[in-house]
Amino acid sequence: MTLSKTFLKANLWVFAAVAVLVFVLFQFVDPAPPKRISIASGSETGRYYELAQRLKEELRQEGVELNIVKTAGSQENLELLTAADRPVSIAFVQSGMEEIFEAGEAQLHGLTSLYYEPIWLIYRKSLEVEFVSDLRNRRVAVGERGSGTKAVAEFLLNENGLLSGDGKAELVEVGGEAAASLLESGEIDAGFFMVSAESDMIRRLIGIEGFDFLSMRRHEAYRARYRSLSSVAITEGLLDLKENLPPEDRVVLAAVATLVVNDSFHPSLTPIVLEAMRRVVSEGGVLEQRDEFPSGENVGYPLTKEADHYFEYGPPFLLRFMPFWAASLVDRLVILVIPLLVILIPMAKLAGPVYRWRIRYRIYKWYKFLRETDQKIVGGTIQEDLDAERERLEKLEDELASVEVPLSYSDELYHLRQHVEYVSRRLNAIESARPKAEE
């Protein structure tokens, strides 16, 4: 038997222990992140959909395919996030929806806020609107059913007593370009829009003679009631310097676009999603400062622990030097490597002594046989088993001829061979004397 085989045989218990330990630890290792996820965006004409398309391109470079599910907006996105079959794991949601949407047993968490979503109340100037309450008995577009625009519009109208009673407004459930067309054609009196200040649609509507947008003079009062809203300044000329629109500083309310995930979202995807959004939105816009977003502020839903760690310390260390899938694998295997090292280091120290004990045990076992044979010779009983003892001794000599032991045990092996030769000579002498005794 070779030294390597002897070593392996002597330390089989180590390999068995490691196998059991690996099996147990694997129960605590997170599954590998999926290579395909689905996101709820918004309509094809909205910025949510535009950002989803850009996020898709960014994630493709990391080996993750993003399936975009088009929706009416934030409300429908939350409904998809909380559906029993979890058709999406991540969605764009405007801040404040957590205050009016019942998530039930679903566990929703925020990843990041992305940009301001101003709430534009655009109306025909002939109405002489100074407050939301001036829309009494008017036809107002409030956004599509299932959209975040509709949720905020109904909040503002309700706070001003326009959802019930004799003076209630007539709500028209359309949004975006459809609402803009109705406004331009005179079929509605006003409309709520939640789009960025860079929107061509908003600039077009405000640039039309006879249209204007409302400056929320009571913005602080609204914010006190709807704490997820912010106030943003639309300064003179911000929308159009050439036409000087607006002609004076104004204030509008704004929500914040956020990313929200459910419990089916794999936590390992958090840093690559946030890094992708950083590349997309960090430049800012007319209302956002450079590097103001993405941010962990104003998200609404509590941040995931991975997102919180990202905003405090930046991307994970491994992700700064490795591709995503390699970093993810190493990160998951850490839970195996550290406990294994803790166990294997003491085991490695035991392997040598166990191996040495194994070698010494084999030598002692051979000596045990020699002693038994020697005792038979001394006791005079060897004649009865002389042939059998000779055969056993020859097998031992053959075994010793092929055995390998470490150099540190060579002297013991050579001593053993000398003793085997000594016993062999005594047996030969007895065998030689046996015929004479019979004569």
Phi, psi and omega in degrees: 000131182287164180300318183296318178294321178297318180296315181296317181295323181290336185242027177302327181297328179295313181294323177296318179296319179296318180299316178296317181297316179298317179299315180296315183293329180297338178293340182257001180275131178298146175296158180297145179297146181290156178263002178214128176226161180242140180235137174271124185254258181189202179286160183297338182269356184266168182286331176304314181294320178299315179293324178298320178296319180290322176297323179300316179295320180295315183289331178300325179292340178263004179085017180245128179267130180253119176266122184264124178255115181283138183219179176281336180152203190301316183298313179295325178299317179293324178296322178290321179298327185259002178297150185300323183271002177048062180294338175228155178247350182213149183204154170277130181219136177281145179300149180099340181295334180295339181280340185238351182257130178270110183278349181066224182275354181293139178262106180254141178223155178267150173255314185191159166260153193238318181189165178280141175244091180298147177259106182264121171255101183260133186218166175280129185303332182297344180280343181054059181273124175247332179226162177301326181297344179285359178271016179304130178065018180258157175272120188232128173281127185244007182098162182291154174300131182092000181264157175291331178301315181297321180298315181289319180300316180293325175299311182296318180293320180294319179298337180256015175069029185254011178256356179207167179088182184294327185263017185295149179281153175269114185274132177245117187275071173224158180212177177061219183297329178296317178293321179298320179295319178295323179293317181293327181276353179085009181282340174231162183266331183202166179206144175265134178226137175238090179219165182291162180292344178276357185298128176297326181297314180297315181295326178293314182296316182291334179281350180282131177300130179099354176246151176207168175241150188277130170274124184279089181296332182257034184301325180294324179293320177295319181296328178294333181265334183230084195292346179278351179278150175242166173251131178233144182270128172256092188286162182306127177079002185298321183278329181202104181292322182298314181268359181054059178247129353288162182284351177209166179295139178222168178232134174233159174279154180213140168267181177236131175288132182227166170251129181237143181234159174252188186286355177270354180284127182285125184300333181294341180280346185306306184296326181285329175293316181292322177295321178296316180291329176298317179294332184275318190246356187293339179293338179080191180207200182291338179254346184248140175283157176300133180065013174290328178232154000290155186215156175270003181269153174057034181277331180094286177284150179300140180294149169293156181295330178290320178292319178299318178296320180298314183287339179271322187239354183090186181296154179306149184305312184295326183291343179284342185236349184233157169298158185305311186293324177293315180297321180295318179296313180299317182298321180288328183280348179302323181295338175273315190295313185297308177298324179297318179297319180300322181276320187288327181299310175297323179296321179297324178291331180279336186300317180298306178301322179295319179296315180297320178298322180297316179296313181297323180298319179296318179296318179295325179296320178293321178295327179299318178296315180299320182294320179298317179295317181297322180294325177293323178295313182295323182279353178077016181257005185292335184300326183293328184240026187299314181295319180294320180293322177298317180295317179297321181292322178295320177297321178295319178298318178297320181294318181292333180291334184254353184285148176238136176226159177301156181304326183294344179250008182297322181297321180292323179294318180293322175299318180299317180297321177297319181290325176297317179296322178298312180294323180297319179297320180295321178293321178298320180295319179294319180294323179292327182279342186297317180297322179296322181293325182288330179291000000 
